[in-house]
Amino acid sequence: MAKEPEAPTGKLFVERLIHTSREKVFEAWINAKSASQWMRPKGVTAVDAEMDARVGGKLRILTGGADGDCEITGEYRMIEPPSKLAFTWTSRDTDLEPTLVSVELSEDEMEPGCQLTLTHAGFASPEAVHRHGAAWSVMLDKLALFEKTKRKRRRKMARVAKSR
């Protein structure tokens, strides 16, 4: 009797404390313009994102950089604002096989802001887990910086408006 091929089981976890509300961080994940600003791993200089953020909706991210162009496609599986989001992620770096990204946002009782936990599962090799883990780490750092910069801009605009 032939043995069925096993599903890939490689999985990674990345966590970040982001000093802004869950609602704003959630919006940064589902807004194509925002995602184009922070979803840039090392070496990526250009990102064009299209997102139909609804269950069953598609996402498409085109990146350009030192290693050439890459297309990432996926489908939203779960959207529960402002706390949970899940979507498939398929690219040349997943051997064109779908993987699953899950994002959970929880309020942090000790610090202002929210705790982000990202799980990316379904990798066929430890190398793919390592590459994606490094990329997500850089991107989540950029997301935290992106949100911090937006917060500073909002405060500055409020001070200018108040002084008028």
Phi, psi and omega in degrees: 000133181286141179272134177292141175296142181278146176288143177301141184240359181300134186217147175229157178229136175224135179236148176212143168266124181242124187277060171202173186291155176302321182300317181289321179293317178301315179300322179296334179280332186250359179259117185301319181296316178295312181301325179296337180278324186247343184276066185226093176292172182308131178091348180270126183249345181218138178223133173235118184242142172233128184221124173252081191284081173207154179303126184091347178288157183260155170231148179216127181233124176251126179242152176223145180178200185302326181268014180092191182270152178217138176249129176245130177235160179187179179221134178289129180256327181212135174222110179230082182298143353259028190244334185220144180208136176217141180205154175281159184218112182233130179203177177299332180282353172249020183056034181059023175257138180292138172241173183236125176255129175237134180237128176238134179241124179231150177289142179262123182285335185268333185230152173289141181117204182221156177264124179255128175238119179251132173239130177234117189234157175105016181283145181273342184218154175298328179297318179295321177299313182298312181300313181290324177300316178296318181295314180297322179301313178297315183295322180290328172298318179292324176297315179298317179293319178302313180293322178297316179296317178299319181297316179297319179298318179297318179296318180297316179297323179293320178295318179297315181295323181292326183282350180278000000 
